[in-house]
């Protein structure tokens, strides 16, 4: 796992699998951890790593309800988890789904964990809205389309946007079950002015991008999604994301939008 500081109050750790990002944000003497890495050794070092960096984690946030972003409680078992109302509703409607998918991943990759993931009722945050952290506030913006739920988080004093599974430099836009192409495009348009003002954008997969690079990904993603709607399977993938795995994701997108 790689950990970099993108601002004195923001540390981004990137998991070895899917380049899944986990972002610690600090205001004064209190810190939140947004999303999570995936492997047990990565989760295990986080409490020490963040404590040594002066980030005392007081709570967890999740950008959306996909299992690979929900593992923070394996690192901080006593911390409460906050998420968008849409995500809280999804988690309540699919009890045990995240644990099931985590178990599937672990069995496929022979990963062993010391304890099971427990996700007691998440705290639903109003989105759009704000969330207090120490004496500061995080801005929360709706971000659905990849899935039916989610939020993007702005750290105003750091100029950082944590956007969840959008604007990834390594993964094409993924329309998951429950997501929608129109919702995805609407979220990208909602993110655009936030990206234009951001010094750093943290994508759910792929790490920290500077503003211009994130804006370039946004333009590529809009072009891809518009082509997907128009041409279905024939839509060209973004140039830097034409791997076999991204073509597989493209195939699922085509099946889902009926192109
Ligand atoms: Zn994800």
Boltz pocket constraint, residues with backbone or C-beta under 6 A from the ligand:
constraints:
  - pocket:
      binder: B
      contacts: [[A, 66], [A, 68], [A, 69], [A, 165], [A, 204], [A, 205]]
      max_distance: 6.0
